[in-house]
Amino acid sequence: MMDKIEYNFLAHIPPRSMSLRLARATIRMRHDRRWRVDKINPAHDLIICLSGRGCYQVGEDPEEVEIGPGEALLIPAYTRFRGAAADTEQGAAYTGIAQHFTLDLFGKGDMIEQMALRRVVPLPSFAALAPLLRHYRDTAPHGSTTLAQHHQFMVFLLDYLEAAFIDWRSADETPDAQDHLSVQIMLAATRLSADPLGSGVEEVMRDVPYNADYFRRAFKDRLGHTPQKFRELKRMEFAANRLGMGLSVKAVAGELGYADPYFFSRMFKRYLGASPSTYRDRQVRR
């Protein structure tokens, strides 16, 4: 199960841990070979190419990187970059989107800063996302952002992060201790969510580089539950899914390791507000 977390690290991150904000209206890129840029943005900038090619030098790295159709480039906040349109055999204009954004972790830190990321990557789902990207670009309002844009951009951003993610930065590389603590809380919650039948709280806590009592308090502050109660909630959500597939209450209780189905039923009702049998009957009638 840990392999699944490592290779699909976003799949089980608690949704409430991340907060996306679009820092300005979408930039609808359409550049010819004369285009040049040299600037610093106060927010992260995700650039996605739809046609043509762009050349960039980011930060103090003297190496120039290119971005082509279906590829995405992240320019970190407060990083100087230079860009130009590259010549192509067909002479195609360099088009795409550039979106300034922030991605907060528990509202307490910058999630992007906690990640080691590849600079330029092909978007894994570009074939499916291309029509949505073009719609996003063509319908972007001038001078404002919309709720629909937030939802659509999160899809693009997650696709980029899945391909670009290398690892989480260590405490030595993270300037803010609270940011590192937030990452550790998110990773612990991810393990508990991804493996409801396996990783117990004590197993997860052994890998946490903090005092156990301090970490439990910080975990509850950010997620509203202690690690133990969070794990039980995820186990009951797993049980709800199995009941929705038609399994009996006794069978689901056994999968979760409850020898007493009645005790399982009380736990299920405590967390999800209905008994397992009532929940299953409702799902069957749908």
Secondary structure, 3 states (H helix, E strand, C coil): CHHHHHHCCCCCCCHHHEEEEECCCCEEEEECCCCEEEECCCCEEEEEEEECCEEEEECCCCCCEEECCCEEEEECCCCCEEEEECCCCCCCCEEEEEEEEEEEECCCCECHHHEEECCEEECCCHHHHHHHHHHHHHHCCCCCCCHHHHHHHHHHHHHHHHHHEEEECCHHHCCCHHHHHHHHHHHHHHHHHHCCCCCCHHHHHHCCCCCHHHHHHHHHHHHCCCHHHHHHHHHHHHHHHHHHCCCCHHHHHHHCCCCCHHHHHHHHHHHHCCCHHHHHHHHHHC
